[in-house]
Amino acid sequence: MASRQPEVPETKASEWRDNKRREAACISPVHPKHHSALFT
C-alpha cells in the first residue's frame, strides 16, 4: 500500500484502483470471459 497517496479519500482510492485494474486488463491479453469476471 506504499504506492497509495496518504490524503486520498476512500472513494477516490477505490476509483484509482479500478482505473489501474482496468488499465492492466486492457494492456494484458486477457480472455474475454476472464476479463468480465474481473469486473463482476
mmJSON file of the N, C-alpha and C atoms, coordinates in Angstrom:
{"data_MODEL":{"atom_site":{
"group_PDB":["ATOM","ATOM","ATOM","ATOM","ATOM","ATOM","ATOM","ATOM","ATOM","ATOM","ATOM","ATOM","ATOM","ATOM","ATOM","ATOM","ATOM","ATOM","ATOM","ATOM","ATOM","ATOM","ATOM","ATOM","ATOM","ATOM","ATOM","ATOM","ATOM","ATOM","ATOM","ATOM","ATOM","ATOM","ATOM","ATOM","ATOM","ATOM","ATOM","ATOM","ATOM","ATOM","ATOM","ATOM","ATOM","ATOM","ATOM","ATOM","ATOM","ATOM","ATOM","ATOM","ATOM","ATOM","ATOM","ATOM","ATOM","ATOM","ATOM","ATOM","ATOM","ATOM","ATOM","ATOM","ATOM","ATOM","ATOM","ATOM","ATOM","ATOM","ATOM","ATOM","ATOM","ATOM","ATOM","ATOM","ATOM","ATOM","ATOM","ATOM","ATOM","ATOM","ATOM","ATOM","ATOM","ATOM","ATOM","ATOM","ATOM","ATOM","ATOM","ATOM","ATOM","ATOM","ATOM","ATOM","ATOM","ATOM","ATOM","ATOM","ATOM","ATOM","ATOM","ATOM","ATOM","ATOM","ATOM","ATOM","ATOM","ATOM","ATOM","ATOM","ATOM","ATOM","ATOM","ATOM","ATOM","ATOM","ATOM","ATOM"],
"id":[1,2,3,4,5,6,7,8,9,10,11,12,13,14,15,16,17,18,19,20,21,22,23,24,25,26,27,28,29,30,31,32,33,34,35,36,37,38,39,40,41,42,43,44,45,46,47,48,49,50,51,52,53,54,55,56,57,58,59,60,61,62,63,64,65,66,67,68,69,70,71,72,73,74,75,76,77,78,79,80,81,82,83,84,85,86,87,88,89,90,91,92,93,94,95,96,97,98,99,100,101,102,103,104,105,106,107,108,109,110,111,112,113,114,115,116,117,118,119,120],
"type_symbol":["N","C","C","N","C","C","N","C","C","N","C","C","N","C","C","N","C","C","N","C","C","N","C","C","N","C","C","N","C","C","N","C","C","N","C","C","N","C","C","N","C","C","N","C","C","N","C","C","N","C","C","N","C","C","N","C","C","N","C","C","N","C","C","N","C","C","N","C","C","N","C","C","N","C","C","N","C","C","N","C","C","N","C","C","N","C","C","N","C","C","N","C","C","N","C","C","N","C","C","N","C","C","N","C","C","N","C","C","N","C","C","N","C","C","N","C","C","N","C","C"],
"label_atom_id":["N","CA","C","N","CA","C","N","CA","C","N","CA","C","N","CA","C","N","CA","C","N","CA","C","N","CA","C","N","CA","C","N","CA","C","N","CA","C","N","CA","C","N","CA","C","N","CA","C","N","CA","C","N","CA","C","N","CA","C","N","CA","C","N","CA","C","N","CA","C","N","CA","C","N","CA","C","N","CA","C","N","CA","C","N","CA","C","N","CA","C","N","CA","C","N","CA","C","N","CA","C","N","CA","C","N","CA","C","N","CA","C","N","CA","C","N","CA","C","N","CA","C","N","CA","C","N","CA","C","N","CA","C","N","CA","C","N","CA","C"],
"label_alt_id":[null,null,null,null,null,null,null,null,null,null,null,null,null,null,null,null,null,null,null,null,null,null,null,null,null,null,null,null,null,null,null,null,null,null,null,null,null,null,null,null,null,null,null,null,null,null,null,null,null,null,null,null,null,null,null,null,null,null,null,null,null,null,null,null,null,null,null,null,null,null,null,null,null,null,null,null,null,null,null,null,null,null,null,null,null,null,null,null,null,null,null,null,null,null,null,null,null,null,null,null,null,null,null,null,null,null,null,null,null,null,null,null,null,null,null,null,null,null,null,null],
"label_comp_id":["MET","MET","MET","ALA","ALA","ALA","SER","SER","SER","ARG","ARG","ARG","GLN","GLN","GLN","PRO","PRO","PRO","GLU","GLU","GLU","VAL","VAL","VAL","PRO","PRO","PRO","GLU","GLU","GLU","THR","THR","THR","LYS","LYS","LYS","ALA","ALA","ALA","SER","SER","SER","GLU","GLU","GLU","TRP","TRP","TRP","ARG","ARG","ARG","ASP","ASP","ASP","ASN","ASN","ASN","LYS","LYS","LYS","ARG","ARG","ARG","ARG","ARG","ARG","GLU","GLU","GLU","ALA","ALA","ALA","ALA","ALA","ALA","CYS","CYS","CYS","ILE","ILE","ILE","SER","SER","SER","PRO","PRO","PRO","VAL","VAL","VAL","HIS","HIS","HIS","PRO","PRO","PRO","LYS","LYS","LYS","HIS","HIS","HIS","HIS","HIS","HIS","SER","SER","SER","ALA","ALA","ALA","LEU","LEU","LEU","PHE","PHE","PHE","THR","THR","THR"],
"label_asym_id":["A","A","A","A","A","A","A","A","A","A","A","A","A","A","A","A","A","A","A","A","A","A","A","A","A","A","A","A","A","A","A","A","A","A","A","A","A","A","A","A","A","A","A","A","A","A","A","A","A","A","A","A","A","A","A","A","A","A","A","A","A","A","A","A","A","A","A","A","A","A","A","A","A","A","A","A","A","A","A","A","A","A","A","A","A","A","A","A","A","A","A","A","A","A","A","A","A","A","A","A","A","A","A","A","A","A","A","A","A","A","A","A","A","A","A","A","A","A","A","A"],
"label_entity_id":["1","1","1","1","1","1","1","1","1","1","1","1","1","1","1","1","1","1","1","1","1","1","1","1","1","1","1","1","1","1","1","1","1","1","1","1","1","1","1","1","1","1","1","1","1","1","1","1","1","1","1","1","1","1","1","1","1","1","1","1","1","1","1","1","1","1","1","1","1","1","1","1","1","1","1","1","1","1","1","1","1","1","1","1","1","1","1","1","1","1","1","1","1","1","1","1","1","1","1","1","1","1","1","1","1","1","1","1","1","1","1","1","1","1","1","1","1","1","1","1"],
"label_seq_id":[1,1,1,2,2,2,3,3,3,4,4,4,5,5,5,6,6,6,7,7,7,8,8,8,9,9,9,10,10,10,11,11,11,12,12,12,13,13,13,14,14,14,15,15,15,16,16,16,17,17,17,18,18,18,19,19,19,20,20,20,21,21,21,22,22,22,23,23,23,24,24,24,25,25,25,26,26,26,27,27,27,28,28,28,29,29,29,30,30,30,31,31,31,32,32,32,33,33,33,34,34,34,35,35,35,36,36,36,37,37,37,38,38,38,39,39,39,40,40,40],
"pdbx_PDB_ins_code":[null,null,null,null,null,null,null,null,null,null,null,null,null,null,null,null,null,null,null,null,null,null,null,null,null,null,null,null,null,null,null,null,null,null,null,null,null,null,null,null,null,null,null,null,null,null,null,null,null,null,null,null,null,null,null,null,null,null,null,null,null,null,null,null,null,null,null,null,null,null,null,null,null,null,null,null,null,null,null,null,null,null,null,null,null,null,null,null,null,null,null,null,null,null,null,null,null,null,null,null,null,null,null,null,null,null,null,null,null,null,null,null,null,null,null,null,null,null,null,null],
"Cartn_x":[0.826,0.0,0.865,2.135,3.061,2.792,2.259,2.005,0.776,-0.058,-1.277,-0.972,-1.622,-1.385,-2.058,-1.413,-1.876,-3.194,-3.406,-4.558,-5.752,-5.772,-6.849,-8.035,-9.256,-10.464,-10.696,-11.457,-11.706,-12.282,-13.246,-13.897,-12.883,-12.023,-11.001,-10.002,-9.658,-8.695,-9.245,-10.498,-11.106,-11.26,-11.567,-11.691,-10.35,-9.291,-7.929,-7.555,-7.922,-7.641,-8.42,-9.663,-10.468,-9.836,-9.354,-8.696,-7.444,-6.663,-5.435,-5.753,-6.796,-7.195,-7.673,-8.463,-8.99,-7.841,-6.91,-5.729,-4.916,-4.7,-3.941,-4.666,-5.992,-6.79,-6.709,-6.655,-6.56,-5.189,-4.168,-2.794,-2.51,-2.869,-2.575,-3.607,-3.174,-4.067,-4.97,-6.025,-6.931,-8.062,-8.424,-9.541,-10.842,-11.743,-12.997,-13.79,-13.903,-14.638,-13.952,-12.65,-11.868,-11.943,-11.933,-11.983,-13.261,-14.393,-15.671,-15.77,-15.124,-15.134,-14.43,-13.435,-12.69,-13.567,-14.569,-15.354,-16.732,-16.98,-18.289,-18.321],
"Cartn_y":[-1.216,0.0,1.274,1.111,2.242,3.198,2.648,3.462,4.361,4.034,4.799,6.151,7.18,8.528,8.692,9.358,9.45,10.206,11.284,12.162,11.894,10.733,10.431,9.78,10.301,9.7,8.283,7.486,6.089,5.968,6.811,6.736,6.972,7.963,8.281,7.135,6.557,5.452,4.232,3.897,2.741,3.011,4.257,4.659,4.519,4.934,4.834,3.376,2.511,1.073,0.49,0.906,0.423,0.827,2.064,2.546,1.742,1.464,0.689,-0.728,-1.314,-2.679,-2.727,-1.73,-1.647,-1.446,-0.585,-0.31,-1.586,-2.316,-3.569,-4.604,-4.638,-5.582,-5.261,-3.972,-3.553,-3.896,-3.73,-3.97,-5.458,-6.237,-7.668,-8.411,-9.418,-10.187,-11.128,-10.578,-11.368,-11.927,-13.152,-13.779,-13.055,-12.805,-12.072,-12.567,-13.874,-14.433,-14.076,-14.237,-13.911,-12.415,-11.638,-10.184,-9.722,-10.254,-9.871,-10.349,-11.453,-11.993,-11.05,-10.332,-9.393,-8.248,-7.897,-6.7,-7.0,-8.222,-8.566,-8.377],
"Cartn_z":[0.0,0.0,0.0,-0.261,-0.245,-1.411,-2.498,-3.681,-3.509,-2.53,-2.281,-1.638,-2.124,-1.605,-0.239,0.707,2.089,2.274,1.504,1.746,0.829,0.192,-0.754,-0.04,-0.264,0.315,-0.207,0.518,0.136,-1.272,-1.594,-2.903,-4.012,-3.799,-4.788,-4.909,-3.776,-3.754,-4.502,-4.249,-4.918,-6.417,-6.733,-8.132,-8.851,-8.148,-8.684,-8.911,-7.954,-8.087,-9.267,-9.426,-10.552,-11.883,-11.934,-13.149,-13.45,-12.409,-12.573,-13.036,-12.457,-12.802,-14.256,-14.635,-15.996,-16.985,-16.594,-17.412,-17.616,-16.538,-16.587,-17.456,-17.34,-18.112,-19.612,-19.925,-21.323,-21.905,-21.099,-21.549,-21.715,-20.713,-20.753,-21.603,-22.35,-23.215,-22.412,-21.859,-21.031,-21.889,-21.61,-22.31,-21.942,-22.914,-22.674,-21.466,-21.305,-20.167,-18.856,-18.828,-17.64,-17.362,-18.446,-18.345,-17.658,-18.086,-17.49,-16.044,-15.74,-14.38,-13.41,-13.914,-13.071,-12.581,-13.374,-13.07,-12.497,-12.104,-11.563,-10.066],
"occupancy":[1.0,1.0,1.0,1.0,1.0,1.0,1.0,1.0,1.0,1.0,1.0,1.0,1.0,1.0,1.0,1.0,1.0,1.0,1.0,1.0,1.0,1.0,1.0,1.0,1.0,1.0,1.0,1.0,1.0,1.0,1.0,1.0,1.0,1.0,1.0,1.0,1.0,1.0,1.0,1.0,1.0,1.0,1.0,1.0,1.0,1.0,1.0,1.0,1.0,1.0,1.0,1.0,1.0,1.0,1.0,1.0,1.0,1.0,1.0,1.0,1.0,1.0,1.0,1.0,1.0,1.0,1.0,1.0,1.0,1.0,1.0,1.0,1.0,1.0,1.0,1.0,1.0,1.0,1.0,1.0,1.0,1.0,1.0,1.0,1.0,1.0,1.0,1.0,1.0,1.0,1.0,1.0,1.0,1.0,1.0,1.0,1.0,1.0,1.0,1.0,1.0,1.0,1.0,1.0,1.0,1.0,1.0,1.0,1.0,1.0,1.0,1.0,1.0,1.0,1.0,1.0,1.0,1.0,1.0,1.0],
"B_iso_or_equiv":[0.0,0.0,0.0,0.0,0.0,0.0,0.0,0.0,0.0,0.0,0.0,0.0,0.0,0.0,0.0,0.0,0.0,0.0,0.0,0.0,0.0,0.0,0.0,0.0,0.0,0.0,0.0,0.0,0.0,0.0,0.0,0.0,0.0,0.0,0.0,0.0,0.0,0.0,0.0,0.0,0.0,0.0,0.0,0.0,0.0,0.0,0.0,0.0,0.0,0.0,0.0,0.0,0.0,0.0,0.0,0.0,0.0,0.0,0.0,0.0,0.0,0.0,0.0,0.0,0.0,0.0,0.0,0.0,0.0,0.0,0.0,0.0,0.0,0.0,0.0,0.0,0.0,0.0,0.0,0.0,0.0,0.0,0.0,0.0,0.0,0.0,0.0,0.0,0.0,0.0,0.0,0.0,0.0,0.0,0.0,0.0,0.0,0.0,0.0,0.0,0.0,0.0,0.0,0.0,0.0,0.0,0.0,0.0,0.0,0.0,0.0,0.0,0.0,0.0,0.0,0.0,0.0,0.0,0.0,0.0],
"pdbx_formal_charge":[null,null,null,null,null,null,null,null,null,null,null,null,null,null,null,null,null,null,null,null,null,null,null,null,null,null,null,null,null,null,null,null,null,null,null,null,null,null,null,null,null,null,null,null,null,null,null,null,null,null,null,null,null,null,null,null,null,null,null,null,null,null,null,null,null,null,null,null,null,null,null,null,null,null,null,null,null,null,null,null,null,null,null,null,null,null,null,null,null,null,null,null,null,null,null,null,null,null,null,null,null,null,null,null,null,null,null,null,null,null,null,null,null,null,null,null,null,null,null,null],
"auth_seq_id":[1,1,1,2,2,2,3,3,3,4,4,4,5,5,5,6,6,6,7,7,7,8,8,8,9,9,9,10,10,10,11,11,11,12,12,12,13,13,13,14,14,14,15,15,15,16,16,16,17,17,17,18,18,18,19,19,19,20,20,20,21,21,21,22,22,22,23,23,23,24,24,24,25,25,25,26,26,26,27,27,27,28,28,28,29,29,29,30,30,30,31,31,31,32,32,32,33,33,33,34,34,34,35,35,35,36,36,36,37,37,37,38,38,38,39,39,39,40,40,40],
"auth_comp_id":["MET","MET","MET","ALA","ALA","ALA","SER","SER","SER","ARG","ARG","ARG","GLN","GLN","GLN","PRO","PRO","PRO","GLU","GLU","GLU","VAL","VAL","VAL","PRO","PRO","PRO","GLU","GLU","GLU","THR","THR","THR","LYS","LYS","LYS","ALA","ALA","ALA","SER","SER","SER","GLU","GLU","GLU","TRP","TRP","TRP","ARG","ARG","ARG","ASP","ASP","ASP","ASN","ASN","ASN","LYS","LYS","LYS","ARG","ARG","ARG","ARG","ARG","ARG","GLU","GLU","GLU","ALA","ALA","ALA","ALA","ALA","ALA","CYS","CYS","CYS","ILE","ILE","ILE","SER","SER","SER","PRO","PRO","PRO","VAL","VAL","VAL","HIS","HIS","HIS","PRO","PRO","PRO","LYS","LYS","LYS","HIS","HIS","HIS","HIS","HIS","HIS","SER","SER","SER","ALA","ALA","ALA","LEU","LEU","LEU","PHE","PHE","PHE","THR","THR","THR"],
"auth_asym_id":["A","A","A","A","A","A","A","A","A","A","A","A","A","A","A","A","A","A","A","A","A","A","A","A","A","A","A","A","A","A","A","A","A","A","A","A","A","A","A","A","A","A","A","A","A","A","A","A","A","A","A","A","A","A","A","A","A","A","A","A","A","A","A","A","A","A","A","A","A","A","A","A","A","A","A","A","A","A","A","A","A","A","A","A","A","A","A","A","A","A","A","A","A","A","A","A","A","A","A","A","A","A","A","A","A","A","A","A","A","A","A","A","A","A","A","A","A","A","A","A"],
"auth_atom_id":["N","CA","C","N","CA","C","N","CA","C","N","CA","C","N","CA","C","N","CA","C","N","CA","C","N","CA","C","N","CA","C","N","CA","C","N","CA","C","N","CA","C","N","CA","C","N","CA","C","N","CA","C","N","CA","C","N","CA","C","N","CA","C","N","CA","C","N","CA","C","N","CA","C","N","CA","C","N","CA","C","N","CA","C","N","CA","C","N","CA","C","N","CA","C","N","CA","C","N","CA","C","N","CA","C","N","CA","C","N","CA","C","N","CA","C","N","CA","C","N","CA","C","N","CA","C","N","CA","C","N","CA","C","N","CA","C","N","CA","C"],
"pdbx_PDB_model_num":[1,1,1,1,1,1,1,1,1,1,1,1,1,1,1,1,1,1,1,1,1,1,1,1,1,1,1,1,1,1,1,1,1,1,1,1,1,1,1,1,1,1,1,1,1,1,1,1,1,1,1,1,1,1,1,1,1,1,1,1,1,1,1,1,1,1,1,1,1,1,1,1,1,1,1,1,1,1,1,1,1,1,1,1,1,1,1,1,1,1,1,1,1,1,1,1,1,1,1,1,1,1,1,1,1,1,1,1,1,1,1,1,1,1,1,1,1,1,1,1]
}}}
